[in-house]
Amino acid sequence: MYSHLFRAALVLLGAAPAYAAELELRYAAVERVIARQFFTQEGRLYVRGNRATKCTFAFLESPRVGSADGRLQITARFSGRSALDMFGRCVGLGDSFDFTMNATPIVRDGALALTKVSLTVPRDTYYIRRVRQALSASFAKDFKIEIRDQARRLIEQPAAAGSDPPPFARELTRFDITGVRVEPAGLVLVIDFSLVVK
C-alpha cells in the first residue's frame, strides 16, 4: 500500500523516474512513418534527379513493410532512367521493376537504421544489377527512420476533440532506443525514457 502511495506522490510531484520499456510499432505504422519521412514527392522517393529530369532520374514508390525469416522486409517499385536527351528523345538505359529488400534493423544515432541489406528482383539485367548494388549500399548507409519525434507526439498528444482534457500535462524529457527486434506483427523497440507529469 505504501509503495503505491509513494509512486502516486512521485507522479503528482512531476518527478516520474526513468523507465525501460518496449514499444511495438505495427508494420502499418512503420509504413506510414516511412511514407511521411521519405516518399514525399507525390508518393515517390527520388534517389536521383526529380520529376523534371525526364532522361536521368530514379525513384521508388508504393512501399510495403513486413517481416520474413526474422528480418525486416520492404517491397517497393523502382523506376529509373540513365540516358541522354538527344533531340528531345531519351537514349540510354532504363527500367521499372518491383524489388524486395530484406535487412536487419539496428539503432544508430538514436534512430532506426539498417544493416545486412539484400535486394532481390524478379529478373536480371546489367542495369538492374547496377541499381540493386546502388540501392543496397544506399539503404545500408543513409536510411534512418526517426522515431523520437513520433513517440513524443504520441505520448504528449492532448485529448481528442470533444473529450475531457487530461488532468495532467505530460512531457517526454528523454527517449533513447536501446534495442530493436523484428516480430511477426511489428518492430519492437526497447526504450529508456523519462516522463514528467505536470
Residue pairs with C-beta under 8 A, 6 or more apart in sequence:
10 16
10 17
11 168
11 197
12 197
14 196
14 197
14 198
15 196
16 194
16 195
16 196
16 197
17 194
18 174
18 192
18 193
18 194
19 192
19 193
19 194
19 195
20 178
20 190
20 191
20 192
21 190
21 191
21 193
22 188
22 189
22 190
22 191
23 151
23 188
23 189
23 191
24 183
24 185
24 186
24 187
24 188
24 189
25 33
25 147
25 186
25 187
25 188
25 189
26 185
26 186
27 65
27 66
27 67
27 185
27 186
27 187
28 65
29 186
30 65
30 145
30 186
30 187
31 63
31 64
31 65
33 145
33 147
33 150
34 63
34 65
34 74
34 145
35 43
35 63
37 145
37 146
38 45
39 45
39 60
39 61
39 63
41 50
41 51
41 59
42 51
43 61
43 62
44 51
44 59
44 60
44 61
45 59
45 60
45 61
46 57
46 58
46 59
47 58
47 59
47 60
47 134
47 135
47 138
48 56
48 57
48 58
48 59
48 80
49 56
49 57
49 58
50 57
51 57
54 81
54 85
54 90
55 81
55 83
55 84
55 85
55 90
55 92
56 81
56 82
56 83
57 80
57 81
58 78
58 79
58 80
58 81
58 82
58 131
59 78
59 79
59 80
60 76
60 77
60 78
61 76
61 77
61 79
62 76
62 77
63 74
63 75
63 76
64 74
64 75
64 76
65 72
65 73
65 74
66 73
66 75
67 73
67 182
67 183
67 184
68 102
69 102
70 182
71 102
71 103
71 104
71 116
71 182
72 102
72 103
72 104
72 105
72 114
72 182
72 187
73 100
73 101
73 102
74 100
74 101
74 103
75 98
75 99
75 100
75 101
76 98
76 99
76 101
77 96
77 97
77 98
77 99
78 95
78 96
78 97
78 98
78 99
78 131
78 135
79 95
79 96
80 94
80 95
80 96
80 131
81 90
81 92
81 93
81 94
82 92
82 93
82 94
82 127
83 90
83 91
83 92
83 93
83 94
84 90
84 91
84 92
93 126
93 127
94 127
95 125
95 127
95 128
95 131
97 121
97 122
97 123
97 128
98 121
98 122
99 119
99 120
99 121
99 132
99 135
100 119
100 120
100 121
101 117
101 118
101 119
101 135
101 136
101 139
102 117
102 118
102 120
103 114
103 115
103 116
103 117
103 118
103 139
103 140
104 114
104 115
104 116
104 182
105 112
105 113
105 114
105 180
105 182
105 187
106 112
106 113
106 114
106 115
106 180
107 113
107 177
107 178
107 179
107 180
108 144
109 144
110 148
110 176
110 177
111 144
111 145
111 146
111 147
111 148
111 177
112 144
112 145
112 147
112 177
112 180
112 187
112 189
113 143
113 144
113 145
114 139
114 140
114 143
115 140
116 140
117 136
117 139
117 140
118 136
119 132
119 135
119 136
121 128
121 132
147 177
147 189
148 175
148 177
151 172
151 175
151 191
151 193
152 172
152 175
155 170
155 172
155 195
156 170
156 171
156 172
158 165
158 166
159 165
159 166
168 197
168 198
169 197
169 198
170 195
170 196
170 197
170 198
171 195
171 196
171 197
171 198
172 193
172 194
172 195
172 196
173 194
173 195
173 196
174 192
174 193
174 194
175 191
175 192
175 193
176 191
176 192
176 193
177 189
177 190
177 191
178 190
178 191
178 192
179 189
179 190
180 187
180 188
180 189
180 190
181 187
181 188
181 190
182 188
